[in-house]
Amino acid sequence: MDKQIEQKVEAAVFRRLLTHLDERKDVQNIDLMNLAGFCRNCLSKWYVAAAEEAGEDVDYEQARERVYGMPYSEWKAKYQAEATPEQLAKFNEGKPGKR
């Protein structure tokens, strides 16, 4: 695959992932962390790192707004639920060095 086409495809996949996550606001970050080892905040950090590699300055809050589709504080107030004891236990159990 041509490198330019590959980058277009990867960008489209990223946009689709963000759309999917936006459509699934019921899926909490802790659920993502417990099942996949990454969450929306991780995507935001990866976005900042990729921007830096490309010579662009994007701060973490800007990246979060891109990933969450709104300011993080707004998303958190509207959609973030308190983690259950079970979710927290699974999260702590899955941390590196705990296995």
C-alpha positions in Angstrom: 0.0 0.0 0.0 1.3 3.5 -0.9 2.4 5.4 2.3 0.1 8.3 1.6 -2.9 6.0 1.2 -1.9 4.1 4.3 -1.8 7.3 6.3 -5.3 8.2 5.0 -6.6 4.8 6.0 -5.1 5.1 9.4 -6.5 8.6 9.9 -10.0 7.3 8.9 -9.7 4.4 11.3 -8.8 6.8 14.1 -11.8 9.1 13.3 -14.0 6.0 13.3 -12.7 4.9 16.6 -13.4 8.3 18.1 -16.9 8.2 16.6 -17.5 4.7 18.1 -16.3 5.9 21.5 -18.5 8.9 21.3 -21.5 6.7 20.5 -20.6 4.5 23.5 -20.4 7.1 26.3 -21.8 4.3 28.5 -18.4 2.6 28.3 -16.4 4.0 31.1 -12.6 4.6 30.9 -12.0 2.1 33.7 -13.9 -0.5 31.6 -11.6 0.2 28.7 -8.6 0.0 30.9 -9.7 -3.3 32.4 -10.5 -4.9 29.1 -8.0 -3.3 26.7 -5.3 -1.7 28.7 -6.0 1.8 27.3 -8.7 4.4 27.6 -9.7 7.8 26.1 -7.1 9.5 28.2 -4.4 7.2 26.8 -5.6 8.1 23.3 -5.2 11.8 24.2 -1.7 11.2 25.4 -0.8 9.4 22.2 -2.3 12.2 20.2 0.0 14.7 22.0 3.0 12.5 21.4 2.2 12.0 17.7 1.7 15.8 17.3 5.1 16.4 18.9 6.7 13.9 16.6 5.2 15.8 13.7 6.6 19.1 15.1 3.2 20.4 16.3 2.4 21.7 19.7 -0.8 20.2 21.1 -1.4 20.3 24.8 -3.1 17.5 26.7 -6.4 19.4 27.2 -6.6 20.1 23.5 -6.0 16.5 22.8 -8.6 15.4 25.3 -11.2 17.7 23.7 -10.4 16.1 20.3 -10.8 12.6 21.7 -13.8 13.3 24.0 -15.5 15.6 21.5 -15.9 18.3 24.2 -13.9 19.7 27.1 -13.0 16.8 29.4 -14.6 18.5 32.4 -17.9 18.6 30.6 -17.7 15.0 29.5 -16.7 14.0 33.0 -19.7 15.8 34.5 -22.2 14.4 32.0 -21.0 10.9 31.5 -18.4 9.6 34.0 -19.8 7.4 36.7 -18.1 6.5 39.9 -16.0 3.4 39.6 -17.4 0.4 41.4 -15.3 -1.5 44.0 -15.3 -4.4 41.5 -14.0 -2.2 38.7 -11.3 -0.7 40.9 -10.2 -4.2 42.1 -9.9 -5.5 38.6 -8.0 -2.3 37.6 -5.5 -2.7 40.5 -5.2 -6.4 39.8 -4.3 -5.8 36.2 -1.5 -3.3 36.9 2.0 -4.3 35.8 3.8 -6.1 38.5 0.6 -7.4 40.1 0.4 -10.6 38.2 
